[in-house]
Amino acid sequence: MSPYPIRVSEISRPALRASELNVRLAGSLGWDVSVLAETGSTNADLAVRAREGARAGTVLVADLQTAGRGRSGRSWSAPPRSSLAVSVLLRPVDIPAERWGWLPLLAGVAVAEVVRRVAQLEATLKWPNDVLVDDRKLAGLLAERVDGGVGPALVLGIGLNTTLTAEERPVPTATSLLLEGAAETDRTKVLVAVLSELGERYAGWAAAGGDPEASGLLPAYTGLCSTLGRHVRVELPGGEALTGRAEAVDTEGRLVVDGRAVSAGDVVHVR
């Protein structure tokens, strides 16, 4: 992380360039991007559109999100134009429902790969899908199933800190592309790269029937997951805590800790 203080007045935070996004993302990927100046939650907005029949590939991204949500109902917010707040609509109706749980992990892989390639930072994944740089959280994801309307769908939300300063961080363990000295912090360019990577990985996963091994998703995920091999504490739903060594991620996307597979929980890297 940069040791030098960065003042907000020294940072360029341009609005997202909607025309560039759609020109560069249309093509075979089929993304249809709408840019909002301000909204409460892009995930909530997109869920409404999904129930109204919005097609797969619909994307909402906001310059300011005031009521964003993370896992377990946590709130998430950031100053205007300091982060990417984006939600994408997927309709993997031909994929068995039990494999849908791989989609947030797939998105985590896509974001981490872009951070590595475009921002030139050594990003890793904390199970299930937090994107870290040196154990500092750079991005988080939230997947929500939506039923009704024309059929089931998945809304996948991504929050990625781009030019957040140290003073603007919600917690000391958060970070941003700017703070880590990234080669690229422009939100439009980063979003183009993220959606391109996400589209390609999703297409490969869907073509393999959602099989994480046949699609190459499982080895890609485990290769990026810094949770594996570490001593962890997993805070499980209901208040139970599990401690032990994170041994593997199984074919269902579950974290295996001392022989026990868990499908949900908050992971703390103990050492």
C-alpha positions in Angstrom: 0.0 0.0 0.0 1.2 3.5 -0.8 2.9 5.1 2.3 2.1 8.6 1.1 -1.1 10.4 2.0 -3.5 11.0 -0.9 -5.9 13.9 -0.8 -9.3 13.7 -2.4 -8.7 17.0 -4.2 -5.8 15.4 -6.0 -7.8 12.5 -7.4 -9.6 12.5 -10.7 -13.0 10.8 -10.4 -14.7 11.1 -13.8 -18.2 9.8 -14.4 -18.6 6.5 -16.1 -18.7 6.7 -19.9 -21.9 4.9 -20.9 -21.4 5.1 -24.6 -17.9 3.6 -24.4 -19.1 0.8 -22.2 -21.8 -0.3 -24.6 -19.7 0.1 -27.7 -16.9 -2.1 -26.3 -19.2 -4.6 -24.6 -22.0 -5.3 -27.1 -20.7 -7.7 -29.7 -20.8 -11.4 -28.8 -20.9 -10.8 -25.1 -24.3 -9.2 -25.3 -24.0 -6.9 -22.2 -26.5 -4.1 -22.1 -25.2 -1.5 -19.7 -27.2 1.4 -18.1 -25.4 4.0 -16.0 -27.2 5.6 -13.1 -26.0 8.9 -11.6 -27.3 7.7 -8.2 -29.4 4.9 -6.7 -30.0 3.1 -3.5 -28.9 -0.4 -4.6 -28.1 -1.6 -8.1 -28.9 -5.2 -7.0 -32.3 -4.1 -5.7 -33.0 -2.1 -8.9 -31.9 -5.0 -11.1 -34.1 -7.5 -9.2 -37.1 -5.3 -10.0 -36.2 -5.3 -13.7 -35.6 -9.1 -13.6 -39.2 -9.6 -12.3 -40.4 -7.3 -15.1 -38.7 -9.6 -17.7 -35.3 -8.0 -18.3 -33.1 -10.1 -20.4 -29.9 -11.9 -19.4 -27.0 -9.6 -19.8 -28.7 -6.5 -18.4 -26.2 -4.5 -16.4 -26.7 -1.6 -14.0 -23.8 0.5 -12.7 -24.0 3.6 -10.5 -21.7 6.6 -10.0 -23.2 6.7 -6.4 -24.8 3.9 -4.5 -26.3 5.0 -1.1 -27.8 1.8 0.2 -25.6 -1.0 -1.1 -25.7 -4.4 0.5 -23.2 -7.1 1.3 -23.4 -10.6 2.6 -25.4 -11.2 5.8 -27.3 -8.0 5.3 -24.3 -5.7 5.9 -24.5 -2.2 4.4 -22.0 -1.0 1.8 -21.4 2.5 0.7 -18.6 4.7 -0.8 -18.2 8.3 -1.8 -19.4 9.3 -5.3 -17.3 7.8 -8.2 -14.7 6.3 -5.8 -15.8 2.7 -6.5 -17.5 0.5 -9.0 -21.0 -0.5 -7.9 -22.3 -2.8 -10.6 -25.0 -5.6 -10.9 -25.4 -8.0 -13.7 -28.4 -10.2 -14.6 -27.9 -13.8 -15.5 -30.5 -16.5 -16.4 -28.7 -19.8 -16.4 -32.0 -21.7 -16.8 -30.4 -24.7 -18.6 -27.9 -25.3 -15.7 -28.9 -27.5 -12.7 -29.9 -25.2 -9.8 -27.4 -26.9 -7.5 -24.6 -25.5 -9.7 -25.7 -21.9 -9.5 -23.7 -21.5 -6.3 -20.6 -21.5 -8.4 -21.6 -18.2 -10.1 -20.4 -15.8 -7.3 -17.1 -17.8 -7.1 -16.8 -17.5 -10.9 -17.3 -13.7 -10.6 -14.6 -13.6 -7.9 -12.2 -15.3 -10.3 -13.1 -12.8 -13.1 -12.5 -9.8 -10.8 -9.3 -11.1 -9.4 -7.9 -12.0 -12.8 -8.7 -8.4 -14.0 -7.0 -6.9 -11.0 -3.9 -9.0 -11.7 -3.8 -8.3 -15.5 -5.1 -4.7 -15.8 -4.2 -3.2 -12.4 -1.1 -5.3 -12.1 -1.7 -6.2 -8.5 -1.3 -9.6 -6.8 -5.0 -10.1 -6.1 -6.2 -13.3 -4.3 -9.6 -14.6 -3.2 -10.8 -15.2 0.4 -13.5 -17.9 0.3 -16.0 -17.5 -1.0 -15.5 -14.4 -3.1 -13.8 -11.5 -1.4 -11.0 -10.1 -3.6 -7.9 -9.2 -1.5 -4.5 -7.6 -1.9 -2.1 -8.6 0.9 -5.2 -9.6 3.0 -6.8 -6.2 2.5 -10.3 -6.2 1.0 -10.4 -4.6 -2.4 -13.8 -6.0 -3.7 -16.8 -8.0 -2.5 -19.6 -9.7 -4.3 -23.3 -10.5 -3.5 -25.4 -13.0 -5.5 -29.2 -13.0 -5.1 -31.7 -15.4 -6.8 -34.8 -13.7 -8.2 -37.9 -15.6 -8.9 -41.1 -14.6 -10.7 -41.7 -12.8 -13.9 -40.4 -14.7 -16.9 -38.5 -17.3 -14.8 -35.7 -17.6 -12.3 -32.6 -15.4 -12.5 -29.5 -14.4 -10.6 -28.5 -10.9 -9.8 -24.8 -10.6 -9.2 -23.5 -7.5 -7.5 -19.9 -6.4 -7.5 -18.4 -3.7 -5.4 -14.8 -2.7 -6.2 -12.9 0.1 -4.6 -11.1 2.2 -7.3 -10.0 5.6 -5.9 -11.1 5.3 -2.3 -8.6 7.1 0.0 -7.3 5.9 3.4 -9.5 8.4 5.2 -12.6 7.2 3.2 -12.2 3.5 4.0 -15.1 2.1 6.0 -12.7 -0.2 8.0 -8.9 -0.2 8.2 -8.7 -3.6 6.5 -10.2 -2.1 3.3 -8.2 -0.9 0.4 -8.5 0.4 -3.2 -6.7 0.3 -6.5 -5.4 3.8 -5.8 -4.0 2.9 -2.4 -2.3 -0.2 -3.7 -0.6 1.7 -6.5 -2.5 0.1 -9.4 -1.5 0.6 -13.0 -5.1 1.4 -13.8 -7.9 3.1 -11.7 -10.2 4.4 -14.4 -13.6 2.9 -13.6 -14.8 2.7 -17.2 -11.7 0.8 -18.4 -11.8 -1.5 -15.3 -15.5 -2.2 -15.8 -15.0 -3.1 -19.5 -12.3 -5.6 -18.5 -14.4 -7.1 -15.6 -17.5 -7.6 -17.8 -15.4 -9.0 -20.6 -13.7 -11.5 -18.4 -17.0 -12.4 -16.6 -18.7 -12.9 -19.9 -16.0 -15.3 -21.2 -15.9 -17.3 -18.0 -19.6 -17.5 -17.8 -19.9 -18.7 -21.4 -17.3 -21.5 -20.7 -19.1 -22.5 -17.5 -22.5 -22.6 -19.2 -21.1 -24.6 -22.2 -19.9 -27.2 -19.7 -23.3 -27.5 -18.1 -22.1 -25.7 -15.0 -19.5 -28.3 -14.2 -16.7 -26.6 -12.3 -14.1 -29.1 -13.3 -14.9 -29.5 -17.0 -15.1 -25.7 -17.4 -11.8 -25.2 -15.6 -13.4 -23.0 -13.0 -12.5 -25.1 -10.0 -8.7 -25.2 -10.7 -8.8 -21.5 -11.6 -10.5 -20.7 -8.3 -8.2 -22.8 -6.1 -5.2 -21.3 -7.8 -6.3 -17.9 -6.7 -7.7 -18.8 -3.2 -5.4 -17.5 -0.4 -7.7 -19.2 2.2 -6.5 -22.6 1.3 -3.7 -24.0 3.5 -4.3 -21.4 6.2 -5.6 -21.7 9.7 -9.0 -20.1 9.7 -12.0 -19.3 11.8 -15.4 -19.6 10.0 -18.3 -17.9 11.6 -21.2 -20.0 10.6 -24.9 -19.0 10.3 -26.5 -19.4 13.7 -23.5 -18.3 15.7 -21.3 -21.4 15.6 -17.6 -20.9 14.9 -15.4 -23.5 13.2 -11.7 -23.3 13.5 -9.1 -25.4 11.7 -7.0 -25.7 8.5 -8.7 -24.8 5.2 -7.9 -27.9 3.2 -9.9 -27.6 -0.1 -12.8 -26.3 -2.0 -15.0 -29.1 -3.2 -16.9 -29.6 -6.4 -19.9 -27.9 -4.8 -17.9 -24.8 -4.0 -17.9 -25.5 -0.3 -14.8 -24.8 1.9 -13.5 -27.9 3.6 -12.0 -27.2 7.1 -10.5 -30.1 8.9 -12.7 -32.5 6.9 -15.9 -30.6 7.4 -17.5 -28.9 4.3 -19.2 -25.5 4.9 -21.4 -23.8 2.3 -21.8 -20.4 4.0 -20.0 -18.4 6.6 -17.6 -15.5 7.2 -13.9 -16.6 7.1 -11.2 -15.0 9.2 -7.6 -15.8 8.2 -6.0 -16.4 11.6 -2.5 -16.8 10.2 
